[in-house]
């Protein structure tokens, strides 16, 4: 039989959930600012306003906290990343999400610079399979390599945050302005639409 819940036990559950949420929010700030190697559990706990031992209690340590953030990202991603959207529109959604909250992109950047970050649990082959499916339905030209397309789209989405000085030089404005977002989003749609255009003429050697 399930244990009888009391107001006190409900309060403890709510407190535990609030503590975990605070730790995740603080960890997101620290990991995005300092990377996995540079972030310290003591700093994360201080930012969250809790004892650092609670990181081990709730997440099993620093690595577990990092993986929990990855899982939270997958949850958020499922809310806006509709696989049935045209690829250009899907890329724009990722761009908008990234510009609104750049911490996830910065974590990805840090992960590329350090070998210490825990491996991501999601299988990249799932994303590649989705790109291959787009090719099968004619959204990506047959001459294009799905893995290369996926990598290129990811780079196009992340570039404004990874190269902010270049954005200012090229566009005359900051990446996180409405002016830039609207202009770049429209160009993303146009460029990615070209992925579905076959450019190899009949009889041409590939």
N, C-alpha and C positions, 0 to 999 in steps of 0.2 A: 504493500500500500504506500502511496506517496505520502511524504511527511506533511503534517498539517502546517500551513503557512500562517505566520502571525504578522502583525504590523511591524514587529521588530525585525523579523527575517526579511520582510519585503524592503525595509529601510536599508538593511545590510546589502541586499542585492542591488538596490539602486545606487548605493554608495560605491560598491565594487565596479559597477558599470561606468559610473562617473569617473572613478579613478583611472580605469583603463582608457577611457576616452581622452582624459587629460594627458595621460602618458603618450598615447598615440599622436595627439596634436603636438605635444612638445617634441617628440621624436621626429616628426615630420619636419619641424623647423630646424632641428639640430642636424639631421642627416642631410637635408637639402643645402644647408649652409656650410657644413664641414666634411661631408662625406661619411661613409661608414667608419673608416679608420680614424678620422679626426674627431668624431662625436664621442662624448664621454657620458657614461650612464649617470654619473653624478650631476652633470649639467642638465641632462634630460629630466632627471628627478626634480632638480631645483626649479627648472622652468615650469614643471607640472605642479610644484608645491607639495610633493609627497616624498616619503622615504625611498631611497634608491633600491632598498631590498624588495620593494613591491614590483620592480621590473622583473626580478627573478621569480617572484611568487606568481605573477600573472602571466608572464611571457617566457619564462625559462632563461632569461638573460637578454643580452643585446641582440644576438642573432635572431632570437624568437620575436623580439620587438620589430626588427627590420622586416621579417617575413610577414608579420601581422599587418604592417603597412602595405606590403605588396598585395595581400588579400583584400584590404580595404580599397585599394585602387581598382582591383578587378570588379568589386561591387559597384563602384562609381562608374566604371567603364561600361558595365552592362546596362546602366540607366540611360546612356546617351549614344552608345555605339551600335546603332541598328545595322546588322549585316546586310539588310535588304536595301539600304541606301546606295545610290550611285557612289563610286569610289571617291570622286571629287567632293561630294557633299559630306561623306564620312570624314575625309581629311580635314575639311573645314571645321567640323565639330571637334575634332581633336585639337586643332589650332585654337579654337575659341576657349576650350577647356584649359589648354596649356597657358594661354595668355592671361586668363582669369586667375589661375593659381599655378605659377611656374615651379612650385616646389617639386612636383613629380618629375618634370623634365630635368631639373637640376640634380635630383637623386640619380637619374639615369646617366647624366654626364659624369658624376662622381664615380659611379660604378664602372664606367668605361676607363677611368683613370686609375682605379685601384683594383687589385686582385683579391682584396680582403672581404669584399661584400659577399654575403651568402648568395648562392645561386638561386635564381628565380625558379619557383615551383612550376608555373605554367609552361606548357610545352609549346615552343615556337612553331612546331610542325602544324599545330591547329590553325595558327594565323596564316601560315603558308598555304594550307589546304583551302582556306577561304579565298585567298588570292587566286589560286588555281581554279576555283569554282567560278570566279569572276571572268577568268579567261575563257573558260568553257562556254559561258553564256554570251561571249562576244564583247565584253566590256574592256578587255585587254587584248591587243593584237597578238596573233599566234606567234609572231616572230620574237616577242619579248619574253624574257625569262622572269617567271613570277617572283622568284626570290629577289632578283635585282629590282623589280618594280616595288616590292614591299619595302626594301631598304631605302630606295629613293624617296618614296612617299614619307617614310619616317623622318628622313633627313630634311625634307622640305618643310615638314610641320615643326620640327625642333629648331631649325636654323635661326629664326628670329630671336629666340631666347639665348642660343649659344653664341650668336654673333651680334650683340646689340650695337656695338660701335659701327659695324658694317651696315646695319640697318639705318643708322643715323646718317652715314655718309651717302648711301644710295637713295634713301627716301626722304631725307631731310626732316625726319621725325622719329620719335622713340617707338620701339616695337609695341609697347603696351598702350598705344593711343587708339582711339576709335578710327581715326583717319587711316592709320597703317593697317589695322585689322581688316577694315572693309576693302581696302585696295588689294591687299595681299590675298585675302580670301577669294576674291573674284578671280584673281590670276591663278590661284591654285586650281579652282574649278576648270578654268580654260586649259591650263597645262595638262592636268590629269586626263581631261577629255581626249587629248591627243594620244594617250596611251592606247586608245582603241582604234587608231588609224593605222592601217597597214602602209608601210612606206617602201617595201621591197617590191620592185616591178617583176612581172612575170618573166621567168627565165633568168633572173639575176641570181648569182651565187651568194648564198648567205654566209 
